[in-house]
Each structure stands twice: as C-alpha cells, then as structure tokens.
Amino acid sequence: MTANGLEAVFLLNRDKLLQFLRSLARADDAEDLLQELWLRATTVEAGPVAKPLSYLYRIAHNLALERYRQTVRAQRRDQDWNESVGETVPGVSDAPSVERVLVARERLRIVEAVLAQQGERAAFVFRRYRLEGHSQRDIAAELGISLSAVEKDLQKVYNAMIALRRQDYAE
C-alpha cells in the first residue's frame, strides 16, 4: 500500500484509531497523538505496507508509549527538583541558611581563582561562551583568533574545573 493508500486507511479508521489512543492516553493527549499519527501516515517514506491498519495501530501504540515515557521522565525530573530544593513550609523562609550562603561564596571564590589562573583570555572565552551564550565562532571573530584557539582555551578551563571537582571529591 502506498502512502496515499495509508492516508485513505487512516481516514476510514480515524474514529477507531482515536478510540484506541484514548484507551492508552488521556483524552487531550489522544487528540495530539492522532495528529502525530496523521503526520506520520502522510509523510511516511516506507514502501508498500501489507497490513496498513495494523501498521497504523502499531505507530499509534508507539506514539502513546513514547508520550507516556516523556510524562514519566518529566514527573521524575520535577520530583527530583522538588526534593533537591525542598518543599516550601508556611512561615519558614525559602532562603538558604547563612552557612550555605557562606559555603557557596567560598566555593565561588575558589572557582574564580582557578579560572583566573587559566589566563585572562581563557577566562574571558569561558565566561563569554558558558555564561553569556555566545558561539565559539563569534568569540573567535571578536578576539581575532582562530576557532581552534577558542576551543583550546575552553578545554584548558574545563580541565581545570574537572581537576577542582576531583579534588573536592577526594577531600
């Protein structure tokens, strides 16, 4: 069956496919998944399909499964975030403790010192790339250096930061 034939089978069985998707996902997700299924059916680059309806059901199942996995990953990520940040308790400040602020400031001072040890240009390149989001190519043009030089500066800083992190874990 050609792609046009697959579209025809989709259109003839749209309600059944939607009902199937509703059995696998929330109602509002089912509509979105049906739209994705339509896009796949109309843009498929496959050759003739022996059992087009079964093929569409398999794609629908795979789409629903992927949506479920995405939802689980998002929930797990949100749960991990909430656990790491801690829950808000009425009447208690969400601000970090004084001790935590002092430790973070000391850590920042150490990182800045390690960064400064890598040289002014390497520190500038690192800040420009990692903190300000400029492309390596733009930084190279701005400084009048090669892209390779920018990459070497970044690698130098990355290696220093990795060494610092290893030192922290060793302590």
Secondary structure, DSSP 8 states (H G I E B T S, - for coil): --HHHHHHHHHHTHHHHHHHHHHHS-HHHHHHHHHHHHHHHHH------SSHHHHHHHHHHHHHHHHHHHHHHHHHHHHHHHHHH----TTS--S--HHHHHHHHHHHHHHHHHHHHT-HHHHHHHIIIIIT---HHHHHHHHT--HHHHHHHHHHHHHHHHHHHHHHHH-
